[in-house]
Amino acid sequence: MSRSIDLDKVAPDDPIVTKSDFAKGYVETKPVEAEKNDTINNNVFEDLNNKIYGITGHTKHSLSSLLINPHIFDFEERDDDEKIILVARPHWATNISWILTTILLVIAPSLLKYVPLLGSIPQKFQFVGILAWYLVTFAFAFEKFLDWYFDVFIITNKRVIDIDFDNLLNKKFSEANLSMIQDVTSEVKGVAQTMFNYGNVLIQTAAEIPEITFELVPNPEKIIKVLEVLREKGETK
């Protein structure tokens, strides 16, 4: 049986090297330069994350409208060496209208007893009608939730990305490299947006898509500051 040359010096993660391997001139080690580059990248991202945390704070809940350096989110178009810096969804206040509509739709069948003409309809038909009503109500609420949850705006160490989720069968993907960003502005309109501090972030680019808009996102000024920090750093590797 092959044995390592010195078992006392073998760490759990070290490869087992036999005498025959030495005879072949085989030694598996990680290049010093690669270790140095990894250290530099880790230090760069740690410093970058600290600056971004200072701007936005720590928000990592999966249902949050603003996720910072999230480990609970990913997207299929992400490159292997690409790191997600920030993920934004429309502000939670944009859900109020469809939530209230859903509540009214749920309550509505209980009010049918006050409609005299419906009393003449057989009970089995009433049951089927009410069941169908609730199924439609559930489908409406579920689609609205998915539309909010999967409409995401992503900032990575390389690019800005807008993913529009219209329904289960339709998704639009737009992107622009950080180096292609020319100007970033924000707009907050109306009482609700001013009260809850959300609005649009308009990103002018020199890419194929001239403008990418982060719509109705929370704290648009903070998102602009995050983009400014990333543009100053350049595309981190």
C-alpha positions, 0 to 999 in steps of 0.5 A, a space after each residue: 500500500 502506498 504511504 505518504 512520505 511523512 504522515 506526521 506532516 500531512 494536513 487533512 486538506 493536503 494531497 497524499 504524495 507517494 514515493 512513486 509520485 516524487 519519482 515522476 516529479 509530481 507535486 500538487 501545490 497552489 501557485 504562490 501568485 494565485 494565492 496572492 491574487 486571491 488575497 488581493 481580491 478578497 481585500 478589495 471586496 471586503 473594503 468595497 462591501 464595508 463602504 456599501 454597508 456604510 451607505 445602505 446598511 445590512 439588508 439580507 432578508 429574502 423578501 426585502 426590497 433591497 438586498 446587500 451582498 446577498 447569499 440567498 439570491 442568484 440568477 442564471 446569467 451570472 458569470 462564475 467570477 461575478 459577484 452580486 453587490 446589490 439587488 433591488 425590487 420595487 418598494 413594498 408600498 407598490 404592493 398595497 393596491 393589489 393586496 387591498 384588491 385581493 382582500 376585497 375579492 376574498 370578502 366579496 362572497 360573504 356579502 352574497 347573502 345580502 343579494 336577494 336574487 342569488 338566494 334562488 340559485 341552487 346551493 351546489 351552483 353557489 358552491 361551484 361559483 364561490 370556489 371558482 371565484 376564490 381560485 381566480 382571486 388566488 391566481 390574481 394575487 399569486 401572479 402579482 406577488 411573482 411579478 413583484 418578487 422577480 422584477 429585480 434590478 441587480 448591481 454586480 462588480 461588472 454590470 447593472 442588470 434589469 430583469 423584468 418578469 411580466 408573467 410565468 412565460 415572459 422575462 426580459 433581460 437588459 444589462 450594461 457594463 459598469 464602464 459603459 455608464 455615462 450618467 445616473 440620475 433619480 426621480 421621486 414623484 408624488 406624495 407616496 414616493 416622497 413619503 416612503 422614499 422610493 422612485 426611479 434610478 435612470 442609468 444612461 449608458 453607451 451600450 446597445 441599450 441607451 438607458 436602464 431604469 430601476 423602477 420604483 426602488 427604495 432609497 434611490 439616492 443610496 443606489 446612486 451612491 453605490 454605483 458611484 463607489 463602483 465606478 470609482 473602483 472600476 470593474 473589480 476582478 
